Amino acid sequence: MFAEIGVLWVDHVAITTDRFHDTARHYLAMPNARILRGPGWNAAQKVHFLFVGFGGDLCVGIRGLPQDGDSPIAAHVAGGGGASHLCHAVADLDAALAIAGRSGCHIVAPAKPDDACDGRRVAFLKHPAHGLFELVEAYGTLAPPLDATPAAGADPDTVQALQDAFASIFAGALPTDPAHWRADQVDRWDSLQHMRLIMEVERRLDVTLPSYMLGELRSYDAFLAAIGDISDG
């Protein structure tokens, strides 16, 4: 059935949790773990999200229940959480859904853009032999690389808020010059601290950093440039 609908690869294994930070910390502590997308808030599915890869084909998509419990994953979390379903990438989502419908699938949630997948559309289906699964549009043109050159004359309040965010995460570990606040020069800048830094920057500056940028935000200057791009846009 999956071959007929045009599945290209398994995009990720989805897991649910009501202890998002603990779950993320445990996965990021595993050998070869690295952040692929996130952390962030997926308004379409009302979940916190983080995608973690392990150097091969395996990717885990962590979906965290919000504090108010208002989310489609609430029932699964109430049952203990953990592995929820597989998400498969397809080249043509509309064609895949049409074929899936003729193959005995029931569409649980129709295709719509998804914040955790860079705006690619996702859909949820059920099949008698496979249970719940998800389809996502495969990547098309990759986003252009981030220009890590900070904008000239950056807003002083933005600069202060960003520096405060760094200081709160890397207390006592930052060099004097922010130009040296880089992942390869700051002690303890690992995957977990990177996740915490992103969340702290988003909180203090009230911004949402696009997931395609997150892997390239490996320095203070890169963060400042990204925030400038968002403000200009």
HUHUZI-V29512 format. One record per residue. N is the residue number from 1. PHI is phi in radians with two decimals (NA if undefined). OMEGA is omega in whole degrees, 0 to 359 (NA if undefined). Layout:
N:PHI:OMEGA, N:PHI:OMEGA
This chain:
1:NA:181, 2:-1.16:177, 3:-1.12:182, 4:-1.13:182, 5:-1.52:173, 6:1.53:178, 7:-1.14:181, 8:-1.67:179, 9:-2.89:172, 10:-1.44:183, 11:-1.26:178, 12:-2.91:170, 13:-1.71:182, 14:-1.55:174, 15:-2.23:180, 16:-2.07:182, 17:-2.80:170, 18:-1.85:176, 19:-2.25:189, 20:-0.97:184, 21:-1.16:178, 22:-1.14:180, 23:-1.08:179, 24:-1.07:181, 25:-1.07:182, 26:-1.17:179, 27:-1.21:182, 28:-1.24:178, 29:-1.44:181, 30:-1.32:180, 31:-1.02:176, 32:1.18:180, 33:-1.23:175, 34:-2.61:180, 35:-1.33:177, 36:-1.75:176, 37:-2.57:180, 38:1.62:3, 39:-1.30:180, 40:-2.98:180, 41:-1.96:179, 42:-1.75:183, 43:-1.16:182, 44:-1.14:182, 45:-1.90:179, 46:0.98:178, 47:-2.48:164, 48:-1.36:182, 49:-2.42:173, 50:-2.73:177, 51:-1.90:183, 52:-2.11:175, 53:-1.84:185, 54:-2.28:175, 55:1.50:177, 56:-2.25:180, 57:-1.56:184, 58:-1.42:173, 59:-2.31:177, 60:-1.86:176, 61:-1.81:181, 62:-1.50:180, 63:-2.11:185, 64:-1.76:179, 65:-1.21:177, 66:-1.18:185, 67:-1.08:181, 68:-1.40:177, 69:1.31:182, 70:-1.54:183, 71:-2.84:176, 72:-1.07:181, 73:-1.52:186, 74:-1.00:182, 75:-1.14:180, 76:-1.16:178, 77:-1.12:180, 78:-1.08:178, 79:-1.50:178, 80:2.07:179, 81:1.20:182, 82:1.56:184, 83:-1.04:184, 84:-1.93:183, 85:-2.93:173, 86:-1.73:174, 87:-1.98:183, 88:-1.96:178, 89:-1.57:177, 90:-2.30:181, 91:-1.34:183, 92:-2.24:185, 93:-1.16:181, 94:-1.09:178, 95:-1.14:180, 96:-1.09:180, 97:-1.16:179, 98:-1.11:180, 99:-1.19:180, 100:-1.07:179, 101:-1.08:179, 102:-1.42:182, 103:-1.82:176, 104:1.63:179, 105:-1.49:173, 106:-1.89:180, 107:-1.41:181, 108:-1.42:178, 109:-2.43:183, 110:-1.19:183, 111:-1.11:174, 112:-2.75:180, 113:-1.05:185, 114:-2.20:183, 115:-1.09:184, 116:-1.35:183, 117:-2.06:177, 118:1.02:178, 119:1.47:174, 120:-1.10:180, 121:-1.41:175, 122:-2.26:175, 123:-2.52:179, 124:-2.01:183, 125:-2.38:172, 126:-2.25:178, 127:-2.36:183, 128:-0.96:183, 129:-1.64:188, 130:-2.27:182, 131:1.17:181, 132:-1.32:170, 133:-2.59:185, 134:-2.17:172, 135:-2.05:179, 136:-2.34:176, 137:-1.13:177, 138:-1.17:179, 139:-1.05:171, 140:-1.75:178, 141:-1.23:179, 142:-1.22:178, 143:-1.12:179, 144:-1.14:180, 145:-1.09:181, 146:-1.29:173, 147:-1.39:185, 148:-1.48:178, 149:-1.45:182, 150:-1.14:180, 151:-1.15:178, 152:-1.16:177, 153:1.14:180, 154:-1.04:181, 155:-1.01:183, 156:-1.02:179, 157:-1.15:177, 158:-1.13:179, 159:-1.03:181, 160:-1.14:180, 161:-1.12:180, 162:-1.18:179, 163:-1.15:177, 164:-1.13:179, 165:-1.10:178, 166:-1.06:183, 167:-1.12:182, 168:-1.25:181, 169:-1.56:185, 170:-2.00:183, 171:-0.94:177, 172:1.36:184, 173:-1.98:185, 174:-1.60:171, 175:-1.08:182, 176:-1.11:184, 177:-1.58:179, 178:-1.01:178, 179:-1.09:179, 180:-1.75:176, 181:-1.44:183, 182:-2.22:182, 183:-1.02:182, 184:-1.53:181, 185:-2.17:181, 186:-1.87:180, 187:-1.11:177, 188:1.31:176, 189:-1.41:178, 190:-1.88:184, 191:-1.09:181, 192:-1.18:179, 193:-1.16:177, 194:-1.09:178, 195:-1.08:180, 196:-1.13:179, 197:-1.10:179, 198:-1.03:181, 199:-1.15:180, 200:-1.22:177, 201:-1.10:180, 202:-1.10:181, 203:-1.20:185, 204:-1.24:183, 205:-1.77:179, 206:0.93:178, 207:-2.25:171, 208:-2.07:181, 209:-1.43:180, 210:-0.98:187, 211:-1.11:180, 212:-1.19:180, 213:-1.45:199, 214:-1.07:180, 215:-1.20:182, 216:-1.71:181, 217:-1.47:185, 218:-1.97:178, 219:-2.76:175, 220:-1.05:181, 221:-1.07:179, 222:-1.15:176, 223:-1.08:182, 224:-1.10:178, 225:-1.13:180, 226:-1.11:179, 227:-1.14:176, 228:-1.11:178, 229:-1.09:180, 230:-1.14:181, 231:-1.13:180, 232:-1.22:182, 233:-1.33:NA
